[in-house]
Amino acid sequence: MSELLRLAFASLWNRRGTAALTVFAIAVSVALLLGVQKVRTEARESFAATISGTDLIVGARSGPLNLLLYSVFRVGDATANVSYSVYERVARHPDVAWAIPISLGDSHRGFRVMGTSEAYFEHYRFGRKRQLEFQAGKPFHDLYDAVVGADVAAALNYRVGDEIVIAHGIGNVSFAKHDDKPFTIVGVLARTGTPVDRTVHVSLEAIEAIHLDWGSGMQAPKGARVTAEEARAADLTPKTITAFLVGMESKATVFMMQRALNEYRQEPLLAIIPGVALQQLWELVGVADRALMIIAAFVVLAGLLGMLTAILTSLNERRREMAILRSVGARPGHVFTLLVLESGLLALLGVLVGTALTYGGLAALQPWLEHRFGVFMEIGALGGYDLGILGAVVGTGLLIGAVPAWRAYRNSLADGLTIRV
Amino acid sequence: MTAGPVAPGVPTAPAIDLEGVTYAWVRGRTVLDIPRFTVARGERVFLKGPSGSGKSTLLGLVGGVLRPAAGRVAILGQDLGGLSGAKRDAFRAAHVGFVFQMFNLVPYLSVLENVVLPARFSAERRAKAGDLHEEARRLLAALGLGTDLVARGVTQLSIGQQQRVAAARALLGRPELLIADEPTSALDWDARESFLQLVMRECASAGTTLLFVSHDVSLSGLFDRSVALAEINRAAATPAGDAGQTRSAA
């Protein structure tokens, strides 16, 4: 066997030009497959890491996915609000460690504005229980203070001290602006790779203040308006909020609290466990990445079929070589094994080069991916699944190699020692 | 890489013994019909036959690659008919060396690697060769090839040099039988005789039987015996004798 392996290697080396092309074709397809697999895993992890540490998300009764999408991903809108008194009752409950109110509905140049409390900076967690950190500045304190996410700051070139105006509604271009009550940026959050990066944070009271003189989507006529300074004196306790996040003192009480909220009589509420809802959402989104994986697998198959073509075309000119080997004592079985080994070697080299390409590409693209998309691609050892994929590629290579090997076997039986030129 | 124990030859039996052998590539068109053909141990026989006379078929039978339609092929006393395909391959690898007309060498191996190839497939040949590389160098030198050629790629050699390498390979591990199929037809006249003499000297010292097949009768004087294929082959008179060369590649 080792002698045949040496022969197979020498034979490939003799045809190293075409062999290198074949190896390269396989390598590129393998790199694609590994890359897709890597992105898939990272995307899944990053998706699951959007929110952590939160035990329940509570909103008006709609669907769990809808609630998850607007409260965490800032996608879509709430159909109804939750009264502030419910939030206060839950926040005061002895089993509840913390609660973060969320009030959505306004925007700033395409970025969503979220009214919340200082508890947000203290208790909100993402990734592996990571806390929000400030790239510059501090949490909002004054009524007209705002804290922007990293993407907002980068896209609009904002710094601490800049003044911004919030637009009414969530359209990209809005004509109704709260320009009588401008905000000052007091903090810029560090990048999280989650929707937090694309959010402008203000206090709940600020959301109340800018809407004091608003009714049914329009600002009151000039005479009835409330100035920014007058608003400070008004009662700014909100009547409703969009949703709130809850952290429990003990995990054991999560289900009890969830049931209690879902069965709350005075108001139709929905309480969801983020992990479960994220899983459901991923099952929807995951179809696309499975499709990507299947496409990548077919590209690998195409690479291996290229190898098959290359070996098959070389067979005729190698009949003489086979007859020589037969004359020095090789059996037809040796000829078969020799060709299967050649395919195996090509596939193995393809897999090795492909893996190297993947790591090289990852190392080269890592800073850009993190900067551009907030996705951190960890460069680690190959996982069991990756190794399984690579093994399957080599196995398929060996299997495909059986086709030319069988042809050569039949040839060598028919040709015997007759050397055909 | 050998297929189990190789059938040993019988030391006293003739090197080649064909009895009532017939062969047909296509049913009903007999190419070979040899009532009796014997080559004694150590004998050097010149087998004469024009191309298309069934020479390659005869060599295929003697080499155990082809099986006769009828009759008995015994090499070194071993009836090849009684061996399986794998056993016949192993027997050939252990006891028979081949040199062909041209293109004898594996292009991607060096001269030395080509010469030691038989030892890779046969434990007998390996054992008999002793120190493989030393024996290969000795044979190459005995056949008139300088030691500077040993590590070269075979494609850099002239045809005459290639044939010497092929002969060295066929003789490695002292096989009992050497079959040469037109090995000199690609060489010029002076080279033919010196090549043949060197091969014969090596055969003599190793006790190797030589079956030399050629259409070129001018060399026949150097042999113990000269046989025309037409004399031993009863099928030679019929035009069907050409079938062996004109068959299409399978």
Chai-1 contact restraints between the chains, C-beta under 6 A:
chainA,res_idxA,chainB,res_idxB,connection_type,confidence,min_distance_angstrom,max_distance_angstrom,comment,restraint_id
A,E3,B,M1,contact,1.0,0.0,6.0,A-B,restraint_1
A,E3,B,R120,contact,1.0,0.0,6.0,A-B,restraint_2
A,A10,B,Y108,contact,1.0,0.0,6.0,A-B,restraint_3
A,A10,B,L109,contact,1.0,0.0,6.0,A-B,restraint_4
A,S11,B,Y108,contact,1.0,0.0,6.0,A-B,restraint_5
A,N14,B,Y108,contact,1.0,0.0,6.0,A-B,restraint_6
A,R320,B,F103,contact,1.0,0.0,6.0,A-B,restraint_7
A,E321,B,V106,contact,1.0,0.0,6.0,A-B,restraint_8
A,I324,B,V106,contact,1.0,0.0,6.0,A-B,restraint_9
A,S327,B,F98,contact,1.0,0.0,6.0,A-B,restraint_10
A,V328,B,L117,contact,1.0,0.0,6.0,A-B,restraint_11
A,V328,B,P118,contact,1.0,0.0,6.0,A-B,restraint_12
A,G329,B,A93,contact,1.0,0.0,6.0,A-B,restraint_13
A,G329,B,P118,contact,1.0,0.0,6.0,A-B,restraint_14
A,G329,B,F121,contact,1.0,0.0,6.0,A-B,restraint_15
A,G329,B,S122,contact,1.0,0.0,6.0,A-B,restraint_16
A,A330,B,F121,contact,1.0,0.0,6.0,A-B,restraint_17
A,R331,B,A86,contact,1.0,0.0,6.0,A-B,restraint_18
A,R331,B,D89,contact,1.0,0.0,6.0,A-B,restraint_19
A,A414,B,A250,contact,1.0,0.0,6.0,A-B,restraint_20
A,G416,B,G60,contact,1.0,0.0,6.0,A-B,restraint_21
A,G416,B,V65,contact,1.0,0.0,6.0,A-B,restraint_22
A,L417,B,G63,contact,1.0,0.0,6.0,A-B,restraint_23
A,L417,B,V65,contact,1.0,0.0,6.0,A-B,restraint_24
A,T418,B,S56,contact,1.0,0.0,6.0,A-B,restraint_25
A,I419,B,F100,contact,1.0,0.0,6.0,A-B,restraint_26
